[in-house]
Amino acid sequence: MHDREFEKLKAFRRDPRGQGLLSLMMLFALIIFPMFAVLGFEFGRLYLAKQELQSASDAAALTGTATLASSDNTNPTQAHLDAIESALKIFKANTALGVPFTSATVVASKAALTCNVGESKLFFEFLNPVTYAVEPLSSPNGKVVKITASTGSELAFGKFLGIKSWGVNAVSTSAVPKLDMVVCFDVSGSMDDQTPVTFVKRVWDETLGTGKIVYKDVVGVNGVMKGKIYDIMKPGAMGTSLNAVQPQLLTDAYYNSKAYFSEYLASYYGTKGLRSNSVYPEAGAPPGNCPPGTAFTFDGFRCFTDEVVNIDGKDFFGGFVYDGYSFPDVATLVEASRGNLENDVVFKSSRAYTSVSVTPRPGYQKAYFEAAAKQIRPLMDAKEAVLTMNQILNTDADTHFGFAAFDSEVGTAPNSTVDWHNIDDAAPYGAIQPFPLPRVVISKIAGTTQFNEVNTSIKSCVAMGATNIGAAIHAATQDLKANARQGSVKAIILFTDGQPTAPGGPLDADPKANARKAAVAARDAGIAIYTVGLAQNAAIIPDQKAILNDDNPDPTTGGIAAIAGNGGTFNLVTDATQLRTTFAKIARRLVKLVSNR
């Protein structure tokens, strides 16, 4: 019995299957299991490295976006480069597996992202928020920051396997916020009160040789009528409706300077006027008293025939050359504005040749009006400031723009106009013609920013009319309620150099109540109103503060910014040169407000 058991045991020990199993178990125990453990350890390290790289990349993308959103830069290329710089700085402050990213570099293509041990690289792209297509650095449409990051991670045991490092990658994106904004822009008559002008009485003097046009100075109750309109007129707190360029409303000069527009006197006394016998257009027409006796010269009155802009920007015109056209004196300004320097025919028939020294040629009138437009103050300062703000917001945020020019009423379309007599309305002289009062309704269509349309509208504005702030805010509020994008921050920027004066609603017949009720409607729609009050004189400051302030939210006595709430502010400006800084500050605040949401 024992022998048989012993034989069985010997047979079992000699079975090769048992020996193979034993060898396999030893192989797993000594080689395979340790190898899996090493690989698991390496994969764990790589996963940790990727997580840390992703965190660093995410932080960099957010920082780049924040920099882009808070930039006071109108140059998209520089704004994007600033975003890259700030993002790289934050990325360098991070580590992966204890290895710092301090030597990280920015590469120009994804193909250059391959890294050796200890290296880290970033590739930046700026994407269109609508199409997600890559935009060049020079494009303001690049509002989504995309970063592809790479680092070379050293393997702890890989060198024993012939693999010293392994590349780790991460991709991060961060988008600038959405903002829907409407600018309400005051184009009332006082918006050119700081323009330097000269008032002239253009008459024919037969006693000078064979006859000559003379351009006499005009003296009003405040002195010689040369200099800034405000200083010549010395109007009340609300300024004057008289304008430097068409529509000029020249009769308005009487209310402050007690000087008469010649055609008003001619109409009143039933005689022909000094302004070329009321012929319009005037190109080729001599003074109304040529030949002598044709019209009265009104020598016993403070009387003028023309008001021209001092295109050199000085209170007393000293001569100027614009775009190759010479304007050596006031006489040249007057005749150019009338169209009498366009060719030799009108030059002679108008008798301009008797006093003007320049040679006539086509384009003189256009050159005068272009040069004059550049001197319209504070309107030009306000235009440039708003255009700069728009450029900043177009660069910094995903902004959709709207615009509403207003005087006593509000525009209805980009090409909407208001009819005025181009020279005067009280003593009808000159043609009734349309003057721009544009409005651009904000768009809810993705990617339709209306940026160019709004800027074109701003540039077209001229000074005219009264001030209906309530109608402008009401129109802007309705636009935003109907067309703002879902999830966007909504804001109105109100610029005025006065206070509500135009009656008639649409919310209340009283101008100030009308404005405050419009602010209440904006508040209820979640719309902030940023008010900018330009005080051209100290007398208007108390009234502007009362209606525009941001510290009294009472709907019947408070300020528009405070009543509307939602983060809006009041900005008082006492010098037009401060407008750019003020609007740039609003742009930064708007984007910050958006980012906080």
Sequence and secondary structure as in RCSB ss.txt:
>XXXX:A:sequence
MHDREFEKLKAFRRDPRGQGLLSLMMLFALIIFPMFAVLGFEFGRLYLAKQELQSASDAAALTGTATLASSDNTN
PTQAHLDAIESALKIFKANTALGVPFTSATVVASKAALTCNVGESKLFFEFLNPVTYAVEPLSSPNGKVVKITAS
TGSELAFGKFLGIKSWGVNAVSTSAVPKLDMVVCFDVSGSMDDQTPVTFVKRVWDETLGTGKIVYKDVVGVNGVM
KGKIYDIMKPGAMGTSLNAVQPQLLTDAYYNSKAYFSEYLASYYGTKGLRSNSVYPEAGAPPGNCPPGTAFTFDG
FRCFTDEVVNIDGKDFFGGFVYDGYSFPDVATLVEASRGNLENDVVFKSSRAYTSVSVTPRPGYQKAYFEAAAKQ
IRPLMDAKEAVLTMNQILNTDADTHFGFAAFDSEVGTAPNSTVDWHNIDDAAPYGAIQPFPLPRVVISKIAGTTQ
FNEVNTSIKSCVAMGATNIGAAIHAATQDLKANARQGSVKAIILFTDGQPTAPGGPLDADPKANARKAAVAARDA
GIAIYTVGLAQNAAIIPDQKAILNDDNPDPTTGGIAAIAGNGGTFNLVTDATQLRTTFAKIARRLVKLVSNR
>XXXX:A:secstr
 HHHHHHHHHHHHT HHHHHHHHHHHHIIIIIHHHHHHHHHHHHHHHHHHHHHHHHHHHHHHHHHHHHHT   S 
HHHHHHHHHHHHHHHHHT EETTEE TT EEESSGGGG   BT EEEEEEEE TTT  EE TT TT  EEEEEEE
EEEE SSHHHHT  EEEEEEEEEEE  EEEEEEEEE  GGGGTT EEEEEEEEEETTSTT EEEEEE EETTEES
EEEHHHHH   TT     SSSS  GGGGHHHH  EEHHHHHHHHTS  TTGGG SS TT   TT STTSS   TT
S EESEEEE TTSSSS   EEETTEEE SHHHHHHHHHTTTSSHHHHHHTTGGGT  S   TTHHHHHHHHHHTT
 TTHHHHHHHHHHHHHHHHHHSEEEEEEEEESSSB  STT EEEEESSBTTTTBS EEEEE  EE    STT   
HHHHHHHHHH    S   HHHHHHHHHHHHHHH  TT EEEEEEEESS       SS SSHHHHHHHHHHHHHHT
T EEEEEEE SSGGGHHHHHHHH SS   TTTS HHHHH TT  EEEESSGGGHHHHHHHHHHHHHHHHHH 
